[in-house]
Structures are given as C-alpha cells and as structure tokens.
Amino acid sequence: SQIKAQLLSLDPGDKRFVETFSFREIKSGELARYILIRINNKMMKKEEVSTIEDSMKVNLEHIIPKTIDQDLRDYLRKYKIEYKEVLHRLGNLTLLSKRRNTRASNKSFEVKRNEIYSVSELPVTYSLKRYKKWDMESIEDRQKEMANIAQEIWRLS
C-alpha cells in the first residue's frame, strides 16, 4: 500500500537504528517508561503471559539516581562517569514497582542490584544483576542490548 511505502522510505535501516538508539537520551518519563515496557515485554519468555499493559503500574528508576549526594559524587569520580551524560540515557533507566522504587531511593548500585533488581520479576530490571559495577561501559553495553531488542520491536521492513 501507499502508506507502507511511505513508512518504509523513512526507515533508517537496522544498523543506523541500533547506532542511534544506543546513545539515545530520553528526558520524558512517560516515553522512557513506554519504551522500557515494550522492551521488557519483548524480553519475557513466550510462555509467560504476565506483561505490563499499564505504564502507571511501574515507576521509572534511575540507576544512577537523580539526587546527587557526596557518596554519588565520589562514585561518579571513581568510575569517571559524567553525570549529565548518563542521567537520562536509556541504559541508566529501568522499571520498578512503586514500592521497590521507594526502597531503592538513592542507594548505591551494589545495594540496589543485590536487594532490589535481583528479585525483580521484570526481565529488563532483573538482568541488571549480572553487572558487577555500574560504569560507562555497563551503561553503554546495556543500552546497546536494548537497541537490538528495540530494533526487533519497531522494525518497519
């Protein structure tokens, strides 16, 4: 159809999509939640039926938190992380229930990984347990994985 042809003419192609998505910052919480929900649902095994349908049932969690304190400053310095460059990167965001998000607060990555992320039922969050530390390499690695999943979700051709 004519509409499909027009959409396909706008398709950036898989390689360009993944490259662009791999460095994308999303400042809109609503859009970030939508993207993460779609990625999470794609990560769920086929036999699992429980998917997130309502974006208001999950909170957006900043792995490197929005609130800066001295411990976070020291952490950023130790791992040479530029705060403004990572805060809204999709690789630095995940989904949590409201209760778990409140518990996570501004705790260190190690505490959140061991006590919160590793017990999550959401694949997009549970997968964080494999990272030993949360640095630029981890954020970029995670976001590139998300880009590959997103490309499967939003492929036009």
Disulfide bonds with the S-S distance in Angstrom:
none
